[in-house]
Amino acid sequence: MPHAPPLGALLRQYSAGSALTCDPVDQGLLNRGYRLCTTRGRYFLKHHFDPETAAPEAIARQHRATQRLADLGVPVAPPLPAHDGRTVAVIGGHAYALHPWIDGRHRHGAQLTTAQCARLGALLGVVHASLERVMPVGRATPPHRAPSRTPGARVEEPHAPGAPVTTGPLTTTDPSVTTTSPSVSTGTGAQSRPSPHTRTSPSGPARGDAGADPAVTFAVIDDLLARVRRHRPADSFDELARHRLLERRALLEQHVGRRPPHGGPVGWVHGDFHPFNLLYRGDAPAAIVDWDRLGVKPRAEEAVRAAAIFFVRPAGTLDLPKVRAYARAYRRTAGATPSELAAAVHRVWWERLNDFWMLRWHYERGDTRADPQFPAASALVVWWTREYDAVCDAFAG
């Protein structure tokens, strides 16, 4: 097995028995995961491999957050403690964590009814409101590097959430959310792309970073076009990449004056909320997994960004009726205003207009794992620009 974890040394730190099988979970793009069966049961073993998120103290903070969320009834899968009480095992300079295995499956927006889309939005709102309760306020998150992003966000005092969150079973004002944590048995999903992150400082007004600088984007487009021209042998991906790059440059020239200002209120967010990081058992969410990108960022932007992944269709359009149901439920449970969502739509649209992470992985790294996402994601930017008012109305109406 490539990158086989040191099972003997790891399991000696836990009361988890002896290893029987250990199979890689293939969906992750950043960290490595394994389905581990032992003489004591089934587990998800996570190797925190991505250098941006693999610091043991950062992982331990994520673990504390998920345990506090679990205590409030939010469906999560907190890690198991080792004999010494720690939840991060460092062996050979590598960090590992052992989680219970969650039996469940991932569901894209196309597989959800409108009512289930509302439940999804309410769940994310509950996550944001609950994190606001359990995470420390005014403490800076560690910096994360992200290409073409300007640092400068600051932490604000939290506003009163729209959904009351109490200790014990989770309570919300939205009846579509399960009010108790489901009894689950294990598993975690995958990570997608590196998410944009903003650095924070412990005081001052809460604003997200300024929108991407189009001058930088034009330079990136020129560089990528040169890489496409040099790629041999040329293939259909090169043809689509060239078409989308030229198309995007024309769109950006047309809308260059719409660069957004600094973002809206920030708070603790999951940071990577998408279908592969949410497990369903039957029709109910069983566990939100992969909290590596936990941080202080604009909350409403996470809601918009997640919807653009859950509800994108293969042709690169959004299912706006489902978006509307999701967004209304999110606003109720998170206490977010329509204007906050409208501003977030504008910022995420601008982010997508200036973002070429999939092409940069392909041409700069030679990493093709994100290639299947590129056709729909690149088409979405064009459609979103054309249907901008309808998209805003779906989120804020």
N, C-alpha and C positions, 0 to 999 in steps of 0.2 A: 504494500500500500504506500503511495507517495505521501511524504510528510506524515508518516505514521506517528501518532502521539505516544509518549512514554507511559503506556498503560499501567505497567507494574508500579512504577514510582508514583503515579497519580493515585491509583486506587488504594495504595497503602495509606494515603492521607484521609481517606473517607471510609465510612462504614457501608461500602457499596458492593462488597463481595469481589469475586474474581471475574475477569473478562472472559466472555464466551465468543462474542462477535463484536466487530467495530467497523461500521461501514460509513464512508464519507457521504455527507449530504451535499448534493451537487449544485444547489441553486445560488450559493453565496458568491458575491463578487469581491468582497473585501476580506472577511475573516473566514476561518475554516470550521466546519462543524461535522460531527460524527454521531451516528446513531449507535449507541453502545448498549449491548446486552450483557448482563453479568449474572452471577448466581443469585443476586439479590433483586434483580428487576431490570427495567429499561430506563435509559438516561439519554440526555442530549449533552454531549461533550463539546464545548466550544473552545477553540484555540483562537485567542485574541491576537491575530497576526498583523493586522493593519497598523503600521507604526503611528498613525495619527490618533489612534484610540486605544492603544495597547498599554498605556501606563497603568500599573496596578492600582494606584490611588484613584485614577479616573474610573476604572472598572469597579472598584469597591464602592464609589459614590453611586454608580448606576445600580449596583446591587442593593444598596440601602434604599434607594428610591423605589425600586420595584417591590421590596418587602413592605415599605410603608403604603404603597398603592394596594398591594394585596390585602393589607390590614383594613383598608377602606372598602374592600370588595371589588376593586377593579380587576378584570381578568388578565392576569400576568402570570409568569412562571419564574418566581424568584429562585436564585441559585441555592444549592444545598451547602451547608457549612461543612468544613472539614473537621477533623478531630480537634484542631486548635481553635475552632470557631470562625476561622477566616473563610471567605468565599472565593478568594483568588489564590490559585496554586501556581507558584513560579518555579519552573523546573528547567534547568539549562538555559536560563535567560528568557524563556517563553512563558506567557501567562495563559492559564487555563481556568475554566469554570465548569462545574457540573450542575446540570439542571434536570428536573424531572422531565420525562418524555411526555409530550402532549399529543394524544391521539386526535388528529384533526386534519383539515385540508384548507388550502388557500382558495379564496373565491374572488374573482374579478367582478367589477360592477355589472357586467352583462349577465352574471349568474345571480344577481340580487333583484328582488322585487322592489318596487318603489318604497314600500314600508320598511324593507330591510335596509334600503339606502338611508332612510331617515334614522334608523337605529344605528347605522354606521356613523353618521354625522353626530348623533347624540353621544355615542361612545367617545369620539375624539374630543367633544366638548367636555365630557366628564374627565377625561385624562388631563386636559389643560386646567380645569378647575381643581382637580385633586392635586396635581403637581403644585399648584399655587398654594395649597394648604400645607403640603408635607415637605416642600423643599425650602432651604434657607433663602431669605430675601436679602439682596444687597451683597451677595458673595459672587465674585467674578468667576465665570467659567474659564477653564484653561483654553488658551488660544488654539484654534484649528486652522490649518493652512488650507486655502481654497484659491484656485487660479481665478484671476480677473475679478476679485472681490475687494472692496475697500473696507478696512476695519473701522470701527468707531461706534458700535452700539453700546448703550448704557442701560443699567438695570433700574427699573422704576418700582415704586411701591405698588403692590397688587391692588387691583380694583375688586370690589365685591363680586364674586362670581354669580352668574344667574342661577346656577344650580347649587343648592345647599349640599355640602359634603360633610358627613359626620363620621365619627369613628364607628367601627363595626360595619354592618352591611351598608353598601353604597346607596345613597338616597339622591334622587334627582327630581326635577320638576317635569321630566319627559317620561311618559309611561312606556315608551318604546324601548327603554334601556332595561336590561336585566338588573335587578336591584341587589342581587347577591352574586358573589363570585362562583362560577360553576365548579363542580368537583371534577377535576381533570387529571389525566395521568401522565402526559408529557409531549415534547417535541418543540422545535423552534424552526422558524422559517429562515429565509435568506435575506441578504442585504442587496440593495440595488446600487445605484450610482453613489459616488461621494456627494453628499448634500452640501449646499452652500452654508457657510457658517459665518457668524459675525463675532468678533472679539468683544469682550465686555469690560467695562470698568465699574467699580463698586458704587459709584455715586453719579448724580446728574440725571437729566431727563432721559426717559426711555425712548430711544429711537433706533430703528434698524439702520443698516448701512445705506449709503447712497446707491442709486441704481447704477448698473454697469456703464462704464464710459464707452460711448460708441467709437471713439478714436482708437481705443484698444481693440475693440471688436473688428473694426475694418482691417487692422494689422493682422489679427488672427485669421480672418477670412483670406487675406492675400497669402499668408503662409500656408494655409491648408490647401488652397487652390494649387500652389506650387507643388506641394506634396502629392496631390492627386495626379498632376501632370507627369510627375516623375515615376509614379507607381507602375511597375511592369511585372507581369502582363496586366494590361488594363482589363477590368471586369465590370459587371453590372453594378456593383457597389460603387465603384469609382464614378460611373456615369450618373448615378443618383446623387452621390455626394457633390459632384460638380454642379449639377442642376440646382440642388438646394442651396449651395453656397452663393451662387449667382443670384438666385431668387431672394435669399435672405439679405444680401447686400443691397439689392434694389428696395426691399421693404424698409430696411434700416435708414437708407437715404431719404425715403419718403416720410418716415416717422421720427427722424433724429431729434426733433424738438420736443418729444414727449417723454424724455428721460425723467423718471420720478424723483421726488425729493427723498429725504430720509424717511424710513418706514415708521409704522405705527407702534403701539404699545408692545413691549416684549414681555416674555415670561418663560417659565420652564416648559419645554416641549419635548416630545419624543424624538423629533429630528429626522425621522426616516419612516414615516407612516405610509405604508403602501401594501398591496395585496400579499406580497411574500412575507410581510412581517405581522400578519394577522391570521390566526388559525381559527377555523370554524369547526364546531362539532354539531352536525345537523344544521339547523338554521341559526344557531346562536354563536356569537363570538366566544371562543374558548380561551384564547390567550393572545395578548399583544407581546411580540417578542423582539429581540435585537434592539436594545436600548443604547447602543454604542454612541449614537449621535445626540444623546440627551444633552440639552444645553439651554441657554437663555437666548431666545430669538423671537422675532415677531410671530405671535400665536396665529393670527388670522392667515398669515402667509402659509403656515403649515397646513391649514385647512384647505386652502385653495390648491396648493401644490399636490396634496394627497388626492383631491378630487380629480385633478388633471391626469393622474395615473390610474385611479380606480375606474373612471368613467370615459376614458378615451376609447373610441372605436377603431377597428383596424384601418379604416380609411382616413383617420386623423381628425375626427370630429368628436365633440363631447355629447353625451346623452343628457341634454339640458333638463328634461323633466326629472331625471334622477338626481342631477346636481341640485336642482331647486329643493327637492325633499331633503337631501343631505344637508344643504346649507342652512335651511330653516331650523332643522333640529340642532345643528351645531350652534347656531346663534343663541337658541334658547338655553342650552346647557352650559355654554361657555360665557354667557353674558356679553356677547359681542354685538356691536351695532351694525346695521346695514352699511353705514358709511365706512366702518372699519373693514368690512368684507370687500366693498367696492374698491377701496384704496389697495387692499391686498391683491385683488384681481389685476389691477394695473401694474403693480410691482412684479408679480409673477409673470404676467404677459411680457413685460420688458425683459425680465430675466431670461425667459425662453427665447425671446428674439435675439439675445446676445450670447446665448449659451451653445457651445459646440463640444461638450464633453465627450459625446459618443464618437465624433470624428477624431477628436484628439486622442482618445484611447486607440482608435484604429490605426491612425497614421503616425502618431508620435511614439506610442508604446508597442505597436504591433499586437495589441490586445483586441480580439474580435468578439469577446463575449457579449458585448452590448449591441452588436450589429443587428440582431433581430428586432430590437426596439426602435431602430432608427427610422424606418419608413413611416410608421404612424406618428412618432414624436416630431419628426421634421414637418410632416404634413399638418400637424395640429397647430403649429405656429402660424402657418399661412391662413388656415381656417379661422383661428382665434382672432387674427388681425381683421379679417373681413367681417366677422360676426361679433366684434368687440362689445357692442351695446347689448346684444342678446346674452352674452356670457355674463356681463356685469349684472344684468337684470336677474339671471338665474341665481346668482350668489347673494344678491342684496335685496331682491324683490320679495 
